[in-house]
Amino acid sequence: MALYSEKVMDHFLHPRNVGIIEDADAVGEVGNAKCGDIMKMYMKIENDIITDVKFETFGCGSAIASSSMATEMIKGKPVSEALELTNKAVAEALDGLPDYKMHCSVLAQEAIQNALENYRAGKGD
Protein backbone atom coordinates (compact mmCIF):
# COMPACT_ATOMS: atom_id res chain seq x y z
CA MET A 1 0.00 0.00 0.00
CA ALA A 2 1.24 3.49 -0.83
CA LEU A 3 2.05 5.78 2.07
CA TYR A 4 -0.16 8.57 0.69
CA SER A 5 -3.39 8.43 -1.28
CA GLU A 6 -3.67 9.80 -4.81
CA LYS A 7 -5.76 12.69 -3.42
CA VAL A 8 -3.06 13.63 -0.90
CA MET A 9 -0.45 13.58 -3.66
CA ASP A 10 -2.68 15.61 -5.99
CA HIS A 11 -3.35 18.31 -3.37
CA PHE A 12 0.35 18.37 -2.45
CA LEU A 13 1.60 18.61 -6.03
CA HIS A 14 -1.24 20.86 -7.24
CA PRO A 15 -2.51 22.73 -4.17
CA ARG A 16 -5.69 24.75 -4.55
CA ASN A 17 -6.22 28.26 -3.18
CA VAL A 18 -2.58 29.04 -2.39
CA GLY A 19 -1.78 32.66 -1.67
CA ILE A 20 -2.71 35.73 0.30
CA ILE A 21 -5.89 37.78 0.34
CA GLU A 22 -4.60 41.31 1.01
CA ASP A 23 -7.95 42.69 2.23
CA ALA A 24 -9.08 39.53 4.02
CA ASP A 25 -12.02 39.68 6.40
CA ALA A 26 -10.62 36.80 8.44
CA VAL A 27 -7.04 35.69 9.04
CA GLY A 28 -5.90 32.83 11.24
CA GLU A 29 -2.49 31.34 11.89
CA VAL A 30 -1.57 28.20 13.77
CA GLY A 31 1.59 26.20 14.16
CA ASN A 32 2.97 23.06 15.66
CA ALA A 33 6.42 23.54 17.15
CA LYS A 34 6.93 19.77 17.36
CA CYS A 35 6.80 19.23 13.61
CA GLY A 36 7.45 22.76 12.35
CA ASP A 37 4.24 23.06 10.31
CA ILE A 38 2.72 26.55 10.17
CA MET A 39 -0.59 27.37 8.44
CA LYS A 40 -2.12 30.74 7.72
CA MET A 41 -5.66 31.07 6.32
CA TYR A 42 -7.17 34.14 4.70
CA MET A 43 -10.91 34.52 4.01
CA LYS A 44 -13.27 36.92 2.31
CA ILE A 45 -16.72 36.75 3.86
CA GLU A 46 -19.88 38.33 2.46
CA ASN A 47 -23.30 37.91 4.06
CA ASP A 48 -21.83 35.24 6.36
CA ILE A 49 -20.63 33.16 3.36
CA ILE A 50 -16.95 32.40 2.74
CA THR A 51 -16.63 33.72 -0.80
CA ASP A 52 -12.87 33.22 -1.09
CA VAL A 53 -10.21 31.46 0.93
CA LYS A 54 -6.46 31.17 0.47
CA PHE A 55 -3.66 29.68 2.51
CA GLU A 56 0.06 29.76 3.09
CA THR A 57 1.56 26.66 4.62
CA PHE A 58 5.12 26.02 5.64
CA GLY A 59 5.36 22.31 6.23
CA CYS A 60 5.30 18.80 4.91
CA GLY A 61 3.27 17.40 2.05
CA SER A 62 0.47 16.30 4.37
CA ALA A 63 0.20 19.81 5.80
CA ILE A 64 -0.02 21.35 2.33
CA ALA A 65 -2.55 18.75 1.17
CA SER A 66 -4.66 19.24 4.32
CA SER A 67 -4.66 23.02 3.86
CA SER A 68 -5.60 22.70 0.20
CA MET A 69 -8.43 20.24 0.84
CA ALA A 70 -9.77 22.22 3.79
CA THR A 71 -10.02 25.39 1.70
CA GLU A 72 -11.91 23.48 -0.98
CA MET A 73 -14.31 22.17 1.65
CA ILE A 74 -15.22 25.58 3.10
CA LYS A 75 -15.24 27.81 0.03
CA GLY A 76 -18.79 28.98 -0.66
CA LYS A 77 -20.04 27.72 2.70
CA PRO A 78 -21.64 29.65 5.55
CA VAL A 79 -19.34 30.56 8.44
CA SER A 80 -21.37 28.32 10.77
CA GLU A 81 -20.78 25.30 8.51
CA ALA A 82 -17.05 26.04 8.17
CA LEU A 83 -16.76 26.12 11.95
CA GLU A 84 -18.09 22.56 12.07
CA LEU A 85 -15.40 21.18 9.73
CA THR A 86 -13.39 18.52 11.55
CA ASN A 87 -9.91 17.25 10.97
CA LYS A 88 -11.39 13.79 10.42
CA ALA A 89 -13.54 15.13 7.58
CA VAL A 90 -10.44 16.69 5.99
CA ALA A 91 -8.50 13.43 6.33
CA GLU A 92 -11.42 11.41 4.93
CA ALA A 93 -11.74 13.79 1.96
CA LEU A 94 -8.06 13.10 1.26
CA ASP A 95 -8.77 9.35 1.38
CA GLY A 96 -6.85 9.11 4.62
CA LEU A 97 -3.59 10.24 6.17
CA PRO A 98 -1.04 8.09 8.00
CA ASP A 99 -1.69 8.17 11.76
CA TYR A 100 1.51 10.09 12.41
CA LYS A 101 0.37 12.80 9.95
CA MET A 102 -3.14 13.33 11.35
CA HIS A 103 -1.86 16.40 13.20
CA CYS A 104 -1.71 18.11 9.79
CA SER A 105 -5.47 17.83 9.37
CA VAL A 106 -5.87 19.11 12.94
CA LEU A 107 -3.83 22.19 12.03
CA ALA A 108 -6.06 22.84 9.01
CA GLN A 109 -9.16 22.67 11.23
CA GLU A 110 -7.54 24.93 13.83
CA ALA A 111 -6.42 27.49 11.22
CA ILE A 112 -10.00 27.79 9.94
CA GLN A 113 -11.40 28.07 13.46
CA ASN A 114 -8.76 30.63 14.42
CA ALA A 115 -9.53 32.79 11.37
CA LEU A 116 -13.26 32.66 12.00
CA GLU A 117 -12.86 33.38 15.72
CA ASN A 118 -10.77 36.43 14.79
CA TYR A 119 -13.45 37.44 12.28
CA ARG A 120 -16.23 37.18 14.84
CA ALA A 121 -14.18 39.04 17.45
CA GLY A 122 -13.59 41.84 14.97
CA LYS A 123 -17.31 42.09 14.23
CA GLY A 124 -18.16 42.18 17.92
CA ASP A 125 -20.24 38.97 17.73
N, C-alpha and C positions, 0 to 999 in steps of 0.2 A: 504494500500500500504506500502511496506517495505521502510525504510528510504534510504537504499542503494541497488543498483542493484546487481544482481548475479556477473556481471563482476567486479564491484568495490570490492566486497567481495573476489573474486578470486584473483585479483591483490594485494589486501591487505594481504590476508593469504598466497599467493604463489607468491610473487613479482618476476618479471623477471629482469635479468641484475643487480642484487645488487652487489656492491663491488667497488673496486678501480682498475684503470688501472695505474700501476706505471709509465710507460713511455708514458703517454697520450700525444697526439698531441694538444688536446684542453681540458681545464678545466674551468668550470664556477660554481660560487656559488651565490645563492641568498637567501634572507631570508625575513620573514615578522615578524617584532617585535610585531605586534598586536596579532598574534596568536601563535608565537613561532616556526613556521615551517621553517626549513632550508634545502635547497636542494643543492647538489653538483653533477655535471655531469662531467664525464670523457669520452673522445672520442679518438679513433684511426681513423685516416683519411689517406687514400691512394688514389692518383689520384682523389682527390676531392670527394671521396665516404666515408661515415662513415662506416667503416668495423667492428667496435666494439664500444659499448657504455655501460657504467655502471653508477650507481648512489648510493649515500648515502643520505638518507633523515631522518632527525630528525623531526618528526611531527605526525600528526594524520593519521588515516587510509585513508582518502581521499588524503592526500599529498603523502603517499606511493603508493597508487593505481595510482594516476596521474603520478608520476615519472615512475612507471613501464610501464604503457601504453605508455607514451611518448617515452620511449626508444625503445619499440617495433615498434613504428610508424616511427622512423627515422633510425633504423639500416638497413644498406644496401642502403641507399638513398644518393643522391648527397647533398652536403652542401647547395646548393641553394634551394633545396626542403625542407630540414630540417628547414631552416630559415623561410619558409612560414607556418610552423605548427602553428596553433592557439590554444588557450586554449579551444575554443568552439569545435574544432575537437577532442581534447583529451577528453573532457567531453562527447561528442557524442559517441566516441568509447567505453567509459565506460557505455554506456546506461544511461547517465545523472548523475549529482551530485545535491544535494540539493543547492538551491540558496546561502545559507550562507557558502557553501563549494567551490564555484566556484573559490575563490581566490587560491585554491590548484592547479587547472589546469593552472591558470595564472602563478604561480610560476614555474611549469614545463616548460611552454613556455619560460619564462624569463631565466631559467637556461640553456636551450638549446641555446638561442640567446646569452647569456653572454659567454658561452663556445666558440661559433663560432666567436663571435666578438674578443675574446682573441686570437683565432687561426689565424684569418685574420690579426690582429695587429702584431702578432709574425712573420708572413710571409712577412709583409710589403705591403700587398694588400690594 
